[in-house]
Amino acid sequence: VVQANCIFREIVPRYVNSIQVGNLHADNGQAFWKAANELLEMLEEEEEFELTNALQINISGISRTNALREFASWRSYIQAHRSFNNWNSKLAHIEESFHRSVENVNKASTLPHQNRAYLIQEKDSHRERVTEFVEEMDAITKTMITDILRVLEFDQGWLTDVNVSETSEIQPEYSTGLCAAESKRELAERGKAMGTLLEPGDVKKICLPVLIKIFHHVLITTAKRIESYSESSRLPFEHKNLATNLFKRSLQIADVVADNRYELYRTQTKQQTMELLQKLCDSSKELLRVENTVSVAAD
């Protein structure tokens, strides 16, 4: 576990850096991403790898609890990116299917008047398909939200060490590093040799801001897509309310980032904070707009 943690610490930030240099959708850093996934899958498939039993063991004088906390941190982080990749893939497929369905309706509308029954049937089928699209988008986004919050609201902070004693409660330490001392020295030596040494305290500042950015992107993109589909296909108001709820949820990111239990605000640079505030401002405008639209339509 300790060795795996150090490997994750070395390769996952490189993957994150690669998608920040490009964009959230770019096919960058795939070698690092593949390596992290394969290592995690290998560990998860090993029958003897049981976290609960391992909690009672110490390795090289380092608390096994902290080593397992770090492993759980990396596992949740990789799962969040898996969910984001899955969300991206499914959203692209839904968009393609939606446009194909629209084309079918348009073709039916050009047929002679005597084919009107076919046109009505095609329109009804289109609305049914769009309803399925909206429900699928809502479902995959809920999964995405759950997986991202497992990281952002990780108990006592993601990738945060804890002090454990028999006489006191567990106390978190910010960015102290969770690899075993021997492994940290080995990692430092490798980093110096490669010219890419990354201090443990910097890992959060690389990994968490991009996940916060992804969180907002997922919520806003899904909300706009659901709203657009609902309007174009004249779906019932409850479908448009899904978009409203997602816009509201995007504003709640501010609460998560500001929460002292997780100290996510410490991972943000001034520039990243300003960008987040701008995104929240955009969310507020979108929420006001869609709520006014729903209110007028209801009247």
C-alpha positions, 0 to 999 in steps of 0.5 A: 500500500505504501509503495502504491501511495508513492507511485500514485503521488508521482503519476496522478499529479502529472496526469492532472497537470497534463489536462490543465495544460490542455483542457478538461476534454483533451486526451492528454497524459493518458500514459499516466492515467493508464498507469494509475488505473492499472495499479489501482485495479491490480490492488483491488483485485488482489484477494489478500488486500483487505483494508480492515485487517491491515488497519492493525498493522504498522509498516516501518513505524508509520501508522497503517491508518495513515497509509490506508487513508492515503490509499483511500484518498487516491482511490476516491480521486481516481474514481472521480476522474473515471466518473468524469470520463464516463460522463463525458463519453455518455454525454457525447453519445446522448448529444449524437443520438439527440441530433439524429432523433431531431433529423428523423423528425425533420425528415418526417415533416417534409413528407406529403400531407398524407403521411401526417400520421407518421410525422405525429408518431415520429414526434411522439417517439422523439419526445420519449427518446428525449425524456430518456436522454434527460433522465440518463443525464440526470442519473450519470450526473448524480453519480458524478456528484457523489464521486466528486464529493467523496474527494472534496468532503473526504473525512478530515480532509483529502490526503490529510495525515492524522495523529492517532494516540490512545488518549486523544482524538484523531487530529488532522495535519495539513499536507504532512505527507502520508508515505512511509519515511523510507518511501518518501526519501526514495521518492525524493531521490527519484524526483531529484534524479528526474528533476521533477521532485514534488513536495507532498504538500503541493499534491493537494494544490495540483489535484483538488482545484481541477476537481472543483473546476470539473465539478462546476463544469459538470453541473452547469453543462448538464443543467444547460443541456437538460434545459435545452432538450426540455424546451426544444421537445416541450417536456413537462416542467419537472424535467426543466426543474432538474436543470434548476436544481443543478444550477442551485447545486453549482452555487453550493460549491462555495460552501464546500470550498469554504468549509473548515473541515476540508480546507479546500480554500487552502488549495486555491491560488488567488487566480483560481479563487477569482475564476471560481467566483466568476463561475459562481456569478455565472451560475447565479445569472443562469439560475435567475434566468431559468427560474424566471422562465419557469415562472412565466411558463407556469403562469 
